[in-house]
Amino acid sequence: MKAGIVGANGYSGIELIRLLLNHPQIKLEMLISHSTNGENIQDIYPHLTGVIEKTLEDFDADELADRTDVVFFATPAGVSKDLLPECLKRGLICIDLSGDFRLNEAQEYTDWYHNQPADPTLLNDAIYGLAEINRKQIEGARFIANPGCYPTATLLGLAPVLTHDFIDLNSIIIDGKSGVSGSGKKAITGNLFSEVNENVKAYKLGQHQHTPEIEQTIAQISGEKHPITFTTHLVPMTRGLMCTIYATLDQGFSTRELLDHYEKFYEKSPFVRIRPLGTWPSTKEVLGSNFCDIGLNVDGRTRRLTIISVIDNVVKGAAGQAVQNLNIIKGWDEQTGLSFTPIYP
């Protein structure tokens, strides 16, 4: 199967290159970039010297249709909404890593992304690609809206208790922390070494664009829509993401009982690992992998459930999940091209 990557010069794009080059069913045919059109990918990323030699091309839907079968859109928000429909019209499988098609309501996209939304007629055509929850809908699909990094960690952490009414939905608080690569490759003053080093800072309080995506999916899983409290922080590391999630239990469960429930819920999900009683994951333990590691604690005194969920934001939070979705679409083993261990130390 031949693949193209639109936005191949960004961090998610370069991670897709790494993963697809090692995928036995994929031939990487086209690398697309408007800003670096005409440059060789090795000149931008010297670590690819001797690995892949391809010139970045401009977007041409007809050319993509002639040369590829699947197109990954690793573009900033606001780009794929205009380009992706042209590929859909030509029968290509499209997997969008941006936020352009994740929200069902066009007005919510305008309110949170401060941009014009995609064609509303297409929003309900996109399958939300949270593989562990929507696997059946993803099978055989042709249009995937890949989840955001924070929603991936949060929703995988919450899903088992959402499906059984174990928590008070009004009590959900999410404390998210991400490495600098989460904001992409674009030069931003706040991402300079001198700004980030030895510093932890909160950002986008009450305004983070992943908020409606999390709320939308919580409503789809639980059947009820409730607002959440979601606070994000930038931490001084390159990659990695941790969500510490708090919720009040409606029933008196022990940590052991909930761990058993989580293990059963994810028993057929190879990329979700539940930590044993009394242990909790760290970002280092999933670095460079497609794993989401989850640990739990129930405070019997307060009936507060604490969930620790960690991912590599560029892999499970972006490129790895996109490849996982393609595997499911095509009926391949879900772990194809993704069965590697985390990098440690």
C-alpha positions in Angstrom: 0.0 0.0 0.0 1.4 3.4 -1.0 1.2 6.3 1.5 1.6 10.1 1.3 2.2 12.5 4.2 0.9 16.1 4.0 2.9 18.2 6.4 5.9 15.8 6.3 8.3 18.4 7.6 6.7 18.8 11.1 7.2 16.7 14.2 4.2 14.5 13.6 5.1 14.2 10.0 8.7 13.1 10.7 7.4 10.6 13.3 5.1 9.2 10.6 8.1 8.8 8.3 9.9 6.9 11.0 7.0 4.5 11.7 5.9 4.0 8.0 9.5 3.2 6.9 9.4 0.2 9.3 5.8 -0.9 8.3 5.9 -4.1 6.2 2.7 -3.2 4.4 3.5 0.4 3.5 5.6 2.0 0.8 6.2 5.7 1.6 5.6 7.3 -1.8 5.0 11.1 -1.3 6.1 13.7 1.2 4.2 17.0 0.9 5.1 20.4 2.4 4.1 23.8 1.2 6.7 25.7 3.2 9.6 23.5 2.3 8.5 22.4 -1.2 11.5 21.4 -3.3 13.8 20.6 -0.5 15.1 17.1 0.3 13.9 15.7 3.6 17.5 14.8 4.5 18.5 18.5 4.3 15.9 19.4 6.9 16.4 16.3 9.0 20.0 15.1 8.7 19.3 12.1 10.9 17.5 10.6 7.8 20.7 10.6 5.8 21.1 7.1 4.2 17.6 6.2 5.4 15.3 8.0 3.0 16.0 10.4 0.2 12.9 12.2 -1.1 12.1 15.7 -2.3 9.2 17.4 -0.6 6.4 18.2 -3.1 3.6 20.6 -3.2 0.0 19.4 -2.6 -1.7 18.1 -5.7 -4.8 16.0 -5.1 -4.7 14.4 -8.6 -1.0 13.5 -8.1 -1.8 11.9 -4.7 -4.7 10.0 -6.2 -2.4 8.6 -9.0 0.5 7.6 -6.7 -1.0 6.8 -3.3 -3.7 4.8 -1.5 -3.7 6.6 1.9 -2.9 10.1 2.9 -1.9 11.2 6.4 -2.5 14.9 7.1 0.0 16.0 9.7 -0.8 19.7 9.3 -1.6 22.5 11.8 -5.2 23.2 12.5 -7.0 25.0 9.7 -5.1 23.4 6.8 -6.6 19.9 6.3 -10.2 21.2 6.2 -9.5 22.7 2.8 -7.2 20.0 1.4 -8.5 16.7 2.7 -11.9 16.9 1.0 -10.2 16.9 -2.4 -8.5 13.6 -1.5 -11.8 12.1 -0.3 -13.4 12.9 -3.6 -10.7 10.9 -5.3 -11.3 7.8 -3.2 -8.2 8.0 -1.0 -8.2 6.8 2.6 -7.6 10.0 4.7 -6.3 10.1 8.3 -6.2 13.6 9.7 -3.9 14.3 12.7 -5.1 17.9 13.1 -8.2 19.0 15.0 -10.2 20.1 11.9 -12.7 17.2 11.8 -12.7 16.0 15.5 -15.7 18.2 16.6 -19.2 17.4 15.5 -20.4 20.9 15.8 -18.9 23.5 13.4 -19.6 26.4 15.9 -17.6 24.7 18.6 -14.6 24.6 16.2 -15.0 28.3 15.6 -15.3 29.1 19.3 -12.3 27.0 20.4 -9.9 27.1 17.4 -10.8 30.7 16.4 -10.9 29.6 12.7 -13.4 28.9 10.0 -14.7 25.3 10.4 -14.6 22.5 7.8 -17.6 21.9 5.6 -20.3 20.9 8.1 -21.6 18.1 5.8 -18.2 16.3 6.3 -18.0 16.6 10.1 -20.3 13.6 10.7 -18.5 11.5 8.1 -15.2 11.5 10.0 -14.7 8.5 12.4 -13.1 9.6 15.6 -10.0 7.4 15.7 -9.7 6.5 19.4 -8.9 2.9 18.5 -9.5 1.3 21.9 -13.0 2.8 22.1 -14.2 3.1 18.5 -12.5 0.0 16.9 -15.7 -1.3 15.3 -16.4 2.0 13.6 -12.8 2.4 12.4 -12.8 -1.0 10.7 -13.1 -0.4 6.9 -13.5 3.4 7.3 -12.0 5.8 4.8 -11.9 9.0 6.8 -10.4 9.2 10.3 -10.1 12.2 12.6 -7.2 11.2 14.8 -7.6 12.3 18.5 -5.5 15.0 20.1 -2.7 14.1 22.5 -4.4 15.3 25.7 -7.8 13.7 24.8 -6.1 10.4 24.1 -4.5 10.1 27.5 -7.5 11.6 29.3 -10.2 9.5 27.5 -8.3 6.2 27.8 -7.9 7.0 31.5 -11.6 7.7 32.0 -13.3 5.3 29.6 -13.6 2.3 31.9 -15.4 4.3 34.6 -17.5 6.3 32.2 -19.1 3.2 30.7 -20.4 2.0 34.1 -21.5 5.2 35.8 -18.9 4.8 38.5 -18.1 8.5 38.9 -19.9 11.8 39.3 -19.4 13.4 35.9 -19.5 16.9 37.3 -16.5 16.2 39.4 -13.9 15.5 36.6 -10.7 17.5 36.9 -7.8 17.0 34.5 -4.3 18.2 35.2 -2.3 17.8 32.0 1.4 18.2 31.4 3.2 18.0 28.1 6.6 18.3 26.6 7.6 21.1 24.2 7.1 19.1 21.0 3.4 19.2 21.7 3.2 22.7 20.3 4.9 21.7 17.0 8.0 22.8 15.2 7.0 26.5 14.7 9.4 28.9 16.4 7.6 30.3 19.5 9.3 32.5 22.1 7.7 30.6 24.9 9.4 27.4 23.6 12.9 28.8 23.6 15.4 26.8 25.8 15.9 29.8 28.1 12.1 30.1 28.6 11.4 26.3 29.1 14.5 25.1 31.0 14.1 24.7 34.8 10.5 26.0 34.4 7.0 24.6 34.6 4.1 26.8 33.5 0.4 26.6 33.0 -1.1 27.8 29.8 -4.5 28.2 28.0 -6.4 28.0 31.3 -10.1 27.5 30.4 -9.3 28.0 26.7 -7.5 24.9 25.5 -8.9 23.7 22.2 -8.9 20.0 23.3 -11.6 20.8 25.9 -14.6 20.3 23.7 -13.1 17.2 22.2 -12.8 15.6 25.6 -16.3 16.7 26.6 -17.8 15.5 23.4 -16.3 12.0 23.8 -17.2 11.8 27.5 -20.8 12.5 26.4 -20.7 9.8 23.7 -19.3 7.2 26.1 -21.4 8.1 29.1 -24.6 9.3 27.4 -24.5 12.6 29.4 -22.8 15.9 28.6 -21.0 17.7 31.4 -18.3 20.4 31.5 -14.9 19.5 32.7 -12.1 21.4 34.4 -9.0 21.0 32.2 -5.7 22.7 33.0 -2.5 22.2 30.9 1.1 22.7 31.7 4.3 22.9 29.7 7.2 20.9 31.3 10.9 21.1 30.4 11.2 18.0 28.3 11.0 17.3 24.6 8.3 14.6 24.4 5.9 12.9 26.8 2.5 13.7 28.3 0.9 13.0 31.6 -2.7 13.5 32.6 -3.6 13.3 36.3 -7.4 12.9 36.4 -9.5 13.3 39.5 -13.1 12.2 39.9 -15.5 11.5 42.8 -16.7 7.9 42.9 -20.5 7.3 43.2 -19.9 4.0 44.8 -17.4 2.7 47.4 -14.8 0.9 45.3 -11.3 -0.1 46.3 -8.3 0.5 44.2 -8.0 -3.3 43.6 -11.6 -3.6 42.4 -11.1 -0.8 39.9 -7.8 -2.1 38.7 -9.5 -5.5 38.0 -12.2 -3.6 36.1 -9.6 -1.7 34.0 -7.7 -4.8 33.2 -10.8 -6.5 31.9 -11.9 -3.5 30.0 -8.6 -3.3 28.1 -7.8 -7.0 27.9 -8.0 -6.8 24.0 -6.2 -3.5 23.7 -2.5 -4.3 23.2 -1.3 -0.7 23.6 -2.9 0.0 27.0 -1.0 -1.2 30.0 -2.5 -1.1 33.5 0.0 -0.8 36.3 -0.1 -3.1 39.3 -1.6 -2.0 42.7 0.5 0.7 44.3 2.5 1.6 41.2 2.0 4.5 38.8 3.5 5.2 35.4 5.9 8.0 34.3 6.4 9.5 30.9 9.9 8.0 30.5 8.4 4.5 30.6 6.4 5.0 27.3 9.0 7.2 25.5 9.1 6.5 21.7 6.3 3.9 22.0 2.6 3.6 21.2 1.7 2.6 24.7 -0.6 4.3 27.1 0.2 3.3 30.7 -2.5 3.8 33.4 -2.3 3.7 37.1 -5.0 4.2 39.7 -5.5 5.1 43.3 -8.7 5.3 45.4 -8.7 7.5 48.5 -11.2 5.8 50.7 -11.3 8.9 53.0 -12.5 11.2 50.3 -13.9 8.7 47.7 -11.7 10.4 45.2 -10.4 8.4 42.3 -7.0 9.5 40.9 -6.0 8.2 37.4 -2.5 8.7 36.1 -2.3 8.3 32.3 0.9 8.7 30.3 1.7 8.6 26.6 4.4 9.8 24.2 2.5 12.8 22.7 4.1 12.4 19.2 3.5 8.6 19.0 0.3 7.4 20.7 -0.8 11.1 20.8 -0.3 11.5 17.0 1.6 9.4 14.5 1.5 6.0 16.2 -2.3 6.2 16.8 -2.7 7.2 13.1 -0.8 4.1 12.0 -2.7 2.0 14.5 -6.0 3.3 12.9 -4.7 2.4 9.4 -3.9 -1.1 10.6 -7.5 -1.5 11.9 -9.0 0.0 8.7 -7.1 -2.6 6.6 -7.7 -5.5 8.9 -4.0 -6.0 9.6 -2.7 -6.9 13.0 -3.2 -3.8 15.1 0.4 -3.8 16.2 1.9 -4.0 12.7 4.8 -1.6 12.5 4.3 -0.5 16.1 5.6 -3.4 18.2 8.7 -1.8 19.6 9.6 -1.2 23.2 9.9 2.2 24.8 13.3 3.9 24.8 14.9 3.8 28.2 16.6 5.5 29.9 
